[in-house]
Amino acid sequence: MPRLMPWSVIGLTLLPGTALAASVFYAPPPPEEDSPTFSGEAEFGYTHLSGNTDSQTLIGKSRLTWLTGRWTHTLRSEVRNVSRDEETSAEQYLISGRERYDFDGPHYLFGFARWEKDRFSGYDQQFTTIGGYGRDVIDTGQHRLSLEAGPGYRHDRIDGEENNNLGVVYSALDYQWTFSSYSHLRQEMSVESTDANTTSRSVSSLTARLNSRLSLRLSHEVKHNSNPPETADARTDNTTNVTLLYTW
């Protein structure tokens, strides 16, 4: 897959009660006592270059989160489109829903369903559902580490081939180091293994708060498929972003 334009101004959500605690793939951290019942974020990014190369990047993301007792519910959507010289070089869509149930202490259960379509990945579309157990291994004012794992199911619709129905073994980690009251480093990783291939995702980010609503983030995302369909452009997709975040 072609690399997305690195200096796209896009956004990722901030979860309630946890300042600058956006989570890209995994269950959000447990809400604080003063967390709002409903929160969310919507963002739109657009970059246009003209001259020797005529290109434009359009990216939109949104996330809604609401709380019901021990439950945390999250809905997320994403769209990305990149064109160069009037030819599309990247086109991606994603919709997902996630549930988290917190027990007393550091334990929780989670479940999510995700639909994604990537025009240049070799798949017409993919649907994944996973559930399992998570634990907040470290939870201090400066460091937080969460681990989770569980089984799942994935349906692959492949261009020009028969559909695949696969069992999934899933594991993930989410680490955050808050080194000041205005900024933090974060590392998120996940692995989804099937009989056909293994998909790994990584997001490394540095976030700095500008005010109560706006933050600035530098992030690098990597998605790797060990055995994609033959029509895929590449096994690994890298995306580097400078991000403007807005939350309510």
Sine and cosine of phi, psi and omega as CSV:
sin_phi,cos_phi,sin_psi,cos_psi,sin_omega,cos_omega
0.00,0.00,0.66,-0.75,0.02,-1.00
-0.90,0.44,0.51,-0.86,0.01,-1.00
-0.96,0.28,0.71,-0.70,0.04,-1.00
-0.95,0.31,0.44,-0.90,-0.05,-1.00
-0.87,0.50,0.80,-0.60,-0.19,-0.98
-0.93,0.36,-0.51,0.86,-0.13,-0.99
-0.97,-0.23,0.68,0.73,0.08,-1.00
-0.97,0.23,0.69,-0.72,0.05,-1.00
-1.00,-0.04,0.97,-0.23,-0.05,-1.00
-0.75,-0.66,-0.04,-1.00,-0.03,-1.00
-0.62,-0.78,0.43,-0.90,0.15,-0.99
-0.78,-0.62,0.46,-0.89,-0.16,-0.99
-0.97,0.25,0.39,-0.92,0.19,-0.98
-0.96,-0.29,0.75,-0.66,-0.08,-1.00
-1.00,0.05,0.44,-0.90,-0.13,-0.99
-0.90,0.44,0.68,-0.74,0.13,-0.99
0.97,0.25,0.01,1.00,0.01,-1.00
-0.74,-0.68,1.00,-0.07,-0.12,-0.99
-0.84,0.55,0.77,-0.64,0.04,-1.00
0.83,0.56,0.65,0.76,-0.06,-1.00
-0.93,-0.37,0.68,0.74,-0.01,-1.00
-0.89,0.45,0.68,-0.73,0.03,-1.00
-0.87,-0.49,0.80,-0.60,-0.10,-0.99
-0.99,0.14,-0.70,0.72,-0.10,-0.99
-0.91,-0.42,-0.46,0.89,-0.36,-0.93
-0.93,-0.37,0.09,-1.00,0.00,-1.00
-0.87,0.50,0.69,-0.72,-0.01,-1.00
-0.93,0.37,0.37,-0.93,0.03,-1.00
-0.92,0.40,0.32,-0.95,-0.01,-1.00
-0.89,0.46,0.61,-0.79,-0.03,-1.00
-0.94,0.33,0.48,-0.88,0.10,-0.99
-0.98,0.21,0.23,-0.97,-0.04,-1.00
-0.89,0.46,-0.52,0.86,-0.03,-1.00
-0.99,-0.13,0.27,0.96,-0.01,-1.00
-0.92,0.39,0.63,-0.78,0.07,-1.00
-0.93,0.37,0.48,-0.87,0.00,-1.00
-0.91,0.41,-0.56,0.83,-0.05,-1.00
-0.72,-0.69,0.71,-0.70,0.06,-1.00
-0.48,-0.88,0.19,-0.98,0.00,-1.00
-0.04,-1.00,-0.05,-1.00,0.02,-1.00
-0.41,-0.91,0.61,-0.80,0.13,-0.99
-0.71,-0.71,0.64,-0.77,-0.05,-1.00
-0.54,-0.84,0.39,-0.92,-0.03,-1.00
-0.64,-0.77,0.75,-0.66,0.01,-1.00
-0.78,-0.62,0.63,-0.77,-0.01,-1.00
-0.54,-0.84,0.77,-0.64,0.07,-1.00
-0.75,-0.67,0.72,-0.69,0.01,-1.00
-0.75,-0.66,0.76,-0.65,0.07,-1.00
-0.86,-0.52,0.68,-0.73,0.06,-1.00
-0.70,-0.71,0.37,-0.93,-0.06,-1.00
0.77,-0.63,-0.83,-0.56,0.04,-1.00
-0.89,0.46,-0.55,0.83,0.05,-1.00
-0.80,-0.60,0.77,-0.64,0.04,-1.00
-0.97,-0.23,0.94,-0.34,-0.06,-1.00
-0.59,-0.81,0.41,-0.91,0.07,-1.00
-0.53,-0.85,0.54,-0.84,0.00,-1.00
-0.79,-0.61,0.79,-0.62,0.03,-1.00
-0.84,-0.54,0.85,-0.52,-0.03,-1.00
-0.70,-0.72,0.75,-0.66,0.08,-1.00
-0.72,-0.70,0.65,-0.76,0.03,-1.00
-0.63,-0.78,0.49,-0.87,0.07,-1.00
-0.50,-0.86,0.45,-0.90,0.04,-1.00
-0.49,-0.87,0.69,-0.72,0.09,-1.00
-0.85,-0.53,0.68,-0.73,0.00,-1.00
-0.72,-0.70,0.73,-0.69,0.09,-1.00
-0.62,-0.78,0.41,-0.91,-0.14,-0.99
-0.92,-0.40,0.65,-0.76,0.09,-1.00
-0.67,-0.75,0.99,-0.10,-0.04,-1.00
0.88,0.48,-0.84,-0.54,0.02,-1.00
-0.99,0.11,-0.05,1.00,-0.05,-1.00
-1.00,-0.04,0.64,-0.77,0.19,-0.98
-0.87,-0.50,0.86,-0.51,-0.04,-1.00
-0.95,-0.32,0.70,-0.72,-0.04,-1.00
-0.69,-0.72,0.74,-0.67,0.14,-0.99
-0.88,-0.48,0.67,-0.74,-0.06,-1.00
-0.64,-0.76,0.60,-0.80,0.08,-1.00
-0.62,-0.78,0.51,-0.86,0.00,-1.00
-0.57,-0.82,0.52,-0.85,0.14,-0.99
-0.58,-0.82,0.68,-0.73,0.04,-1.00
-0.69,-0.73,0.68,-0.73,0.05,-1.00
-0.59,-0.81,0.81,-0.59,0.01,-1.00
-0.80,-0.59,0.76,-0.65,0.05,-1.00
-0.76,-0.65,0.58,-0.81,0.05,-1.00
-0.75,-0.66,0.80,-0.60,-0.01,-1.00
0.78,0.63,0.70,0.71,0.07,-1.00
0.92,0.38,0.27,0.96,0.09,-1.00
-0.89,-0.46,0.75,-0.66,-0.02,-1.00
-0.95,0.31,0.79,-0.62,0.00,-1.00
-0.92,-0.40,-0.20,0.98,0.08,-1.00
-0.41,-0.91,0.69,-0.72,0.02,-1.00
-0.48,-0.88,0.92,-0.39,-0.11,-0.99
-0.69,-0.73,0.61,-0.79,0.06,-1.00
-0.70,-0.72,0.58,-0.82,0.02,-1.00
-0.51,-0.86,0.68,-0.73,0.12,-0.99
-0.70,-0.71,0.74,-0.67,0.01,-1.00
-0.55,-0.84,0.44,-0.90,0.11,-0.99
-0.77,-0.64,0.60,-0.80,-0.08,-1.00
-0.64,-0.77,0.61,-0.79,0.05,-1.00
-0.82,-0.57,0.63,-0.78,0.09,-1.00
-0.70,-0.71,0.73,-0.68,0.06,-1.00
-0.87,-0.49,0.87,-0.50,-0.06,-1.00
-1.00,-0.09,0.76,-0.65,0.15,-0.99
-1.00,-0.02,0.08,-1.00,0.15,-0.99
-0.91,0.41,0.70,-0.71,-0.04,-1.00
1.00,-0.02,-0.34,-0.94,-0.15,-0.99
-1.00,0.04,0.15,0.99,-0.13,-0.99
-0.99,-0.11,0.54,-0.84,0.10,-0.99
-0.43,-0.90,0.36,-0.93,0.15,-0.99
-0.94,-0.34,0.50,-0.86,-0.01,-1.00
-0.62,-0.79,0.31,-0.95,0.12,-0.99
-0.38,-0.93,0.60,-0.80,0.05,-1.00
-0.51,-0.86,0.41,-0.91,0.11,-0.99
-0.79,-0.61,0.68,-0.73,-0.09,-1.00
-0.67,-0.74,0.78,-0.63,0.13,-0.99
-0.92,-0.40,0.75,-0.66,0.00,-1.00
-0.62,-0.78,0.54,-0.84,0.02,-1.00
-0.69,-0.73,0.84,-0.55,-0.02,-1.00
-0.77,-0.64,0.92,-0.39,-0.15,-0.99
-0.87,0.50,-0.50,0.86,-0.10,-0.99
-0.94,-0.33,0.25,0.97,-0.02,-1.00
-1.00,0.00,-0.17,0.99,-0.09,-1.00
1.00,-0.07,-0.25,0.97,0.04,-1.00
-0.99,-0.17,0.65,-0.76,0.15,-0.99
-0.94,0.33,-0.68,0.73,0.12,-0.99
-0.22,-0.98,0.32,-0.95,0.02,-1.00
-0.69,-0.72,0.63,-0.77,0.09,-1.00
-0.81,-0.58,0.80,-0.60,-0.06,-1.00
-0.78,-0.63,0.68,-0.73,0.14,-0.99
-0.73,-0.68,0.72,-0.70,-0.10,-0.99
-0.60,-0.80,0.59,-0.81,0.10,-0.99
-0.65,-0.76,0.39,-0.92,-0.01,-1.00
0.10,-0.99,-0.36,-0.93,-0.10,-0.99
-0.90,-0.44,0.63,-0.78,0.06,-1.00
-0.75,-0.67,0.36,-0.93,0.00,-1.00
-0.56,-0.83,0.73,-0.68,0.12,-0.99
-1.00,0.09,0.99,-0.11,-0.12,-0.99
-0.94,0.33,-0.68,0.73,0.03,-1.00
-0.80,-0.60,0.75,-0.66,0.02,-1.00
-0.52,-0.85,0.99,0.15,0.04,-1.00
-0.89,-0.45,0.01,-1.00,0.00,-1.00
-0.93,0.38,-0.39,0.92,-0.07,-1.00
-0.95,-0.30,-0.56,0.83,-0.05,-1.00
-0.81,-0.59,0.61,-0.79,0.09,-1.00
-0.61,-0.80,0.77,-0.64,0.02,-1.00
-0.72,-0.70,0.82,-0.57,0.05,-1.00
-0.85,-0.53,0.64,-0.76,0.06,-1.00
-0.83,-0.56,0.57,-0.82,0.08,-1.00
-0.48,-0.88,0.41,-0.91,-0.04,-1.00
-0.38,-0.92,0.37,-0.93,0.05,-1.00
0.14,-0.99,0.16,-0.99,0.04,-1.00
-1.00,0.03,0.25,-0.97,0.02,-1.00
-0.28,-0.96,-0.16,-0.99,-0.06,-1.00
-0.62,-0.78,0.64,-0.77,0.05,-1.00
-0.71,-0.70,0.71,-0.71,0.07,-1.00
-0.93,-0.36,0.87,-0.49,0.00,-1.00
-0.95,-0.30,0.82,-0.57,0.16,-0.99
-0.97,-0.25,0.92,-0.40,-0.15,-0.99
-0.95,-0.32,0.67,-0.74,0.01,-1.00
-0.87,0.50,0.84,-0.54,0.10,-0.99
0.96,0.29,0.18,0.98,0.00,-1.00
-0.71,-0.71,0.14,-0.99,0.06,-1.00
-0.95,0.32,0.49,-0.87,0.03,-1.00
-0.93,0.36,0.50,-0.86,0.03,-1.00
-0.92,-0.40,0.67,-0.74,0.14,-0.99
-0.88,-0.47,0.90,-0.43,-0.20,-0.98
-0.79,-0.61,0.61,-0.79,0.20,-0.98
-0.98,0.19,0.54,-0.84,-0.09,-1.00
-0.82,-0.58,0.67,-0.74,0.20,-0.98
-0.93,-0.37,0.86,-0.51,-0.17,-0.99
-0.89,-0.46,0.64,-0.77,0.13,-0.99
-0.55,-0.84,0.47,-0.88,-0.06,-1.00
-0.38,-0.92,0.38,-0.93,0.13,-0.99
-0.65,-0.76,0.44,-0.90,0.02,-1.00
-0.62,-0.79,0.93,-0.38,-0.03,-1.00
-0.87,-0.49,0.70,-0.71,0.06,-1.00
-0.72,-0.70,0.74,-0.68,0.07,-1.00
-0.90,-0.44,0.94,-0.34,0.03,-1.00
-1.00,-0.06,0.98,-0.19,-0.11,-0.99
-0.99,-0.11,-0.05,1.00,0.15,-0.99
-0.38,-0.92,0.15,-0.99,-0.01,-1.00
-0.96,0.29,-0.13,0.99,-0.05,-1.00
-0.87,-0.49,-0.09,1.00,-0.09,-1.00
-0.47,-0.88,0.40,-0.91,0.04,-1.00
-0.41,-0.91,0.38,-0.93,0.15,-0.99
-0.97,-0.25,0.56,-0.83,-0.02,-1.00
-0.60,-0.80,0.62,-0.79,0.07,-1.00
-0.75,-0.66,0.85,-0.53,0.06,-1.00
-0.85,-0.52,0.68,-0.74,0.01,-1.00
-0.59,-0.81,0.56,-0.83,0.11,-0.99
-0.57,-0.82,0.47,-0.88,0.05,-1.00
-0.73,-0.69,0.79,-0.62,0.07,-1.00
-0.85,-0.52,0.94,-0.34,-0.08,-1.00
-0.97,-0.26,0.69,-0.72,0.10,-0.99
-0.72,-0.69,0.07,-1.00,0.07,-1.00
-0.92,0.40,-0.44,0.90,-0.07,-1.00
-1.00,0.04,-0.59,0.81,-0.06,-1.00
-0.19,-0.98,0.07,-1.00,0.08,-1.00
-0.80,-0.59,0.79,-0.62,0.03,-1.00
-0.95,-0.33,0.84,-0.54,0.03,-1.00
-0.88,-0.48,0.60,-0.80,0.00,-1.00
-0.76,-0.65,0.59,-0.80,0.04,-1.00
-0.60,-0.80,0.68,-0.73,0.10,-0.99
-0.74,-0.67,0.86,-0.50,0.09,-1.00
-0.92,-0.38,0.73,-0.68,-0.10,-1.00
-0.55,-0.84,0.48,-0.87,0.16,-0.99
-0.83,-0.55,0.84,-0.54,-0.09,-1.00
-0.85,-0.52,0.70,-0.71,0.04,-1.00
-0.79,-0.61,0.78,-0.62,-0.03,-1.00
-0.99,0.16,0.74,-0.67,0.04,-1.00
-1.00,-0.07,-0.68,0.74,0.10,-0.99
-0.40,-0.92,-0.25,-0.97,-0.09,-1.00
-0.92,0.39,-0.34,0.94,-0.04,-1.00
-0.91,-0.41,-0.51,0.86,-0.11,-0.99
-0.94,-0.33,0.60,-0.80,0.08,-1.00
-0.62,-0.78,0.35,-0.94,0.04,-1.00
-0.88,-0.47,0.71,-0.71,-0.05,-1.00
-0.72,-0.69,0.67,-0.74,0.19,-0.98
-0.94,-0.35,0.83,-0.55,-0.08,-1.00
-0.64,-0.76,0.42,-0.91,0.08,-1.00
-0.73,-0.69,0.83,-0.55,-0.02,-1.00
-0.92,-0.39,0.65,-0.76,0.05,-1.00
-0.75,-0.66,0.77,-0.64,0.11,-0.99
-0.81,-0.59,0.82,-0.58,-0.07,-1.00
-0.79,-0.61,0.76,-0.65,0.09,-1.00
-0.92,-0.39,0.88,-0.48,-0.10,-1.00
-0.92,0.38,-0.43,0.90,-0.04,-1.00
-0.49,-0.87,0.96,0.27,-0.03,-1.00
-0.97,0.25,0.20,-0.98,0.11,-0.99
-0.86,0.51,0.38,-0.93,-0.07,-1.00
-0.89,0.46,-0.42,0.91,-0.04,-1.00
-0.99,0.12,-0.06,1.00,0.01,-1.00
-0.92,0.39,0.56,-0.83,0.01,-1.00
-0.96,0.28,-0.56,0.83,-0.04,-1.00
-0.31,-0.95,0.30,-0.95,0.06,-1.00
-0.99,0.13,-0.47,0.88,-0.11,-0.99
-0.84,-0.54,0.71,-0.71,0.03,-1.00
-0.87,-0.49,0.85,-0.53,0.01,-1.00
-0.93,-0.37,0.69,-0.73,0.03,-1.00
-0.68,-0.73,0.83,-0.56,0.08,-1.00
-0.92,-0.40,0.75,-0.66,-0.09,-1.00
-0.74,-0.68,0.58,-0.82,0.34,-0.94
-0.97,-0.26,0.84,-0.53,-0.27,-0.96
-0.88,-0.48,0.72,-0.69,0.17,-0.98
-0.96,-0.28,0.83,-0.55,-0.12,-0.99
-0.94,-0.35,0.68,-0.74,0.12,-0.99
-0.73,-0.68,0.72,-0.69,-0.03,-1.00
-0.68,-0.73,0.41,-0.91,0.11,-0.99
-0.72,-0.69,0.00,0.00,0.00,0.00
